[in-house]
Amino acid sequence: MTIYFQRGDAQADLGEDDFREALSAAVAAAGSPRRVLALPPDHTRADSRAGEITRLAYDMLGDRLTDVMPALGTHAPMTPEELTYLFGDLPQTLIRVHDWQRDVVTLGQIDAEFVAEATEGIYSRPWSAQVNKLLVEGGHDLILSIGQVVPHEVIGMANYNKNVFVGTGGDQGINESHYLSALYGMERIMGRCDTPLRRILNEAQDRFCKHMPLMYILTVVESTPPGRRIVRGLYVGDSHDVFFAAGALSAQVNCFEIAPTPQTVVVTMNPQKYKRMWVANKAIYRTRMLIGDGGRLIVIAPGVKEFGESPMVDRLIRKYGYRPTPQVLKFVQENEDLQAALGAAAHLIHGTSEGRFEIVYAPGGLTREEIESVGYTYGDWRQLMDHYGCEGLQDGWHTDRDGNPFYFVSDPGLGLWRRQGLA
C-alpha cells in the first residue's frame, strides 16, 4: 500500500495533463484491469474536478470502464441535466444509481470499544461498515474512488474512504456516522484530518476492505479571484498516507483565518449545485466559527426549493426545525421517527447557530412561513443580492449600500472560515 502519484503545492495550477498522468499511475498500479468501477461524487461537488477525471478515465479505458456510480450517500439521484453538468458527454448508460436503503451489504462492524475510544466516550455503540453491493459483487479488478479533500462538518476533511462508506453506504452506517460526529461537535472536527469518524473509517478499511481493489484519486482545489477553481494538489494511492498528504495541503489552501471578527457574513450558494437545504447548509457549517457573537449570517440561495434530500428527511426537518443541540437531543430521546433517522437529527444539530448568531435564509423556492417554521429568519434573495452588491463580488471584506461592513464568501462549500485565534 502506497502513494503512486503525488503532485502539487500551494502555488500549483494542475490540469488535464496532470489528470491523465494520475489516471495512468492508478491503472498501472492495478496491473491491467479489465473491469473498472468509478466512484465520483455528485454534481454538488463539481468543483472537485472529479467529473472531468471520470470522463478522462472513460477516454483512457473505453469499455473497460464498466460502471460509474456517483457516491450519492443520501442525496437524491442526479437528473440527466445534472449528469451532463458534471460529466459532460460521458455516456449516461454507464451511470449506476446508489440506493442507500436497499442496495447495500454490511462488511462487518467496528466494535463498541473501538468506537468509544475513537469518540472519547461520547458514543459507544458498534458501527456498521456498509457499502453498495456493486463494490463487492460487481467483479471489478479496479475501483477508482475520485473526489476532493476539503474541510467537512462530519469528518473534518472530506473524501478518501468517506466516499466509500458514506458515499456508497447504507442507512445504518450513514446515520450513525453523522450522529456520532454531531455529538462530538463540529468545531472540534472541521479542518482536521485526525477525527473520531476518520479513525473509525480507517479501521473499517483496514479490517474489511483488503479484498477490494480500491484506488483513491484525490484533488485539492482552491477558489481564487475572480472565481477560479484551481487544482493545487493531485494524489493517487491505496493507503491512509494518500489522504493525510492531501489533507495537509487542503489545510493550507482551504482554511482561512479572518480578522477582525465579522458581525455580518454574506454567502451565496450556486443554484446549479445547491437545490436543497440538506446540502446548502454548508453555508452555516463552514462559516459558524467566523461569525461574532450576536452577529448575522445571510444565506442567499436562489436554487433552494426543498429542505431534505428525501420526502422522509424533508418531513423531519419541517417537523422539528433547526433548534439548539439540547433541544434536538431531547427530540431524539422522545421520538421514534428521529431515533430511526439519526442522520437527520445530526443535520438539525449542524444547522443551528445554538442561539449565538442570527441566520437569515433567502431561498428561491421556499416561503417565508416555511423558513421561519424551522427557526431561521426569512430573506428575499433578490433584495439581498442588490443590497450587498453580490454580483461579481470577490471573497473578502466589503461594505453594503448603507456603508456597513460585511465579509463575503461566494461558495462556502470550498473551504472553512474561522475568526483569527480560534483553534
ABEGO torsion letter per residue (X at the ends): XBBABBBEBAABBBBAAAAAAAAAAAAAAAEBBABBBBBBBBAAAAAAGAAAAAAAAAAAAEAABABBBBBAEABBBBBAAAAAAAAEABBAAABBBBBAAAABBBAEBBBAAAAAAAAGGABABBBBBBBBAAAAAAGBABBBBBEBBBBBAAAGBBEEAAAAAAAABBAAAAAAAAAAAAAAEAAAABGBABBAAAAAAAAAAAAAAAABBBBBBBBBBBBBOBGBBBBABBBBBABAAAAAAAAAAAAAAABBBBOBBBABBBBBBBAAABABAAAAAAAAAAAAAABBBGBBBBBBBAABABABABAAAAAAAAAAEBBBAAAAAAAAAABAAAAABAAAAAAAAAABAGGABBBBBBBAABBAAAAAAAGBBBBBAAAAAAAAGABGBBBEBBBBAAGBBBBBBABAAABBBBBBGBX
